Amino acid sequence: MDVTERIAAVFTAAGPRPELAGRLSVFEPLIGSWDLVVHNHAEDGSVRTVDGEWHFGWALDGRALADVWISPARASRIGGVDGEWGMSLRFYDEKIDAFRSTWLGPGNGWVIPFLGKPTEDGFEIEADTDGVRRRWIFSELTATSFSWRAEETLPDADPFVRQRFEATRAISG
């Protein structure tokens, strides 16, 4: 077994640990691969739309949910087009009765720790970084689609939608 297979074998899990299944069930609909339409909103009101892909799976002995987000999608990276590959790790922390989530975006040098909670139709996570309030919302979660948006709020300002995703279940992975 090579190192890639070993890392995958110890990182991934077949499902959540039984004692955590109830708490982690909010993430169950996300497990699998998703095709994305990514809308990037600029401060000047312009919107740049690209594609993307998002892959979710159980990790760390079933104690966490891991995901990898890629935009533009790998199939669209023709002629050396680059983009972001990022990863989040989410788990329930019973000491604070909330989810912890950390986004790692190496292309932009981002490490953002969030706290989260379930909502009526998904979940949301929030963070304060460098004077910016960040709120990432998963909503309209079904077996075949979901919506996602990233809001940013500067001090003494209204929330600004930075990104929106339209996600549909990928046919192949």
CORRA-V994612 format. One line per field, one symbol per residue. phi: phi as a letter, one per 20 degrees, with the letter a starting at -180 (. if undefined). psi: psi as a letter, one per 20 degrees, with the letter a starting at -180 (. if undefined). burial: I if it has 9 or more other ideal C-beta (glycine too) atoms within 8 Angstrom, else O. A space follows every 10 residues. Layout:
phi = ???
psi = ???
burial = ???
//
This chain:
phi = .efffffffe eecfaffgfd gffefgegfe gpdcecddde eefenfcddc eabbccafbl mmebddbcdc bfggfeeemn gdaddcbccc bedffdlbed bcedcffdme cceddbbfcf cracccbdcl mdedcdcebl fcfcaadbbd dcceglcefc febccddcgf fce
psi = prhghggghi gqqhaqqgii gghihhigii paqqqqopoo prhjiqpppr rrqppqrqrl kjirpqqppp prqhhimpkj prbpprqqpp qpohhjlrpq ppponhhjkp oopqqrqqah kcrqqqqopk jppppppprk oahirrqqqp qpoqpkrqqp ogqpqopqpp gq.
burial = OOOOOIOOOO OIIOOIOOOI IOOIOOIOOI IIIIIIIIII IOOOOOOOOI IIIIIIIIII OIIIIIIIII IIIOOIIOOO OOIIIIIIII IIIOOOOIII IIIIIOIOOI OIOIIIOOIO OIIIIIIOOO OIIIIIIIIO IOOOIIIIII IIIIOOOOII IOIIIIIOII OOO
//
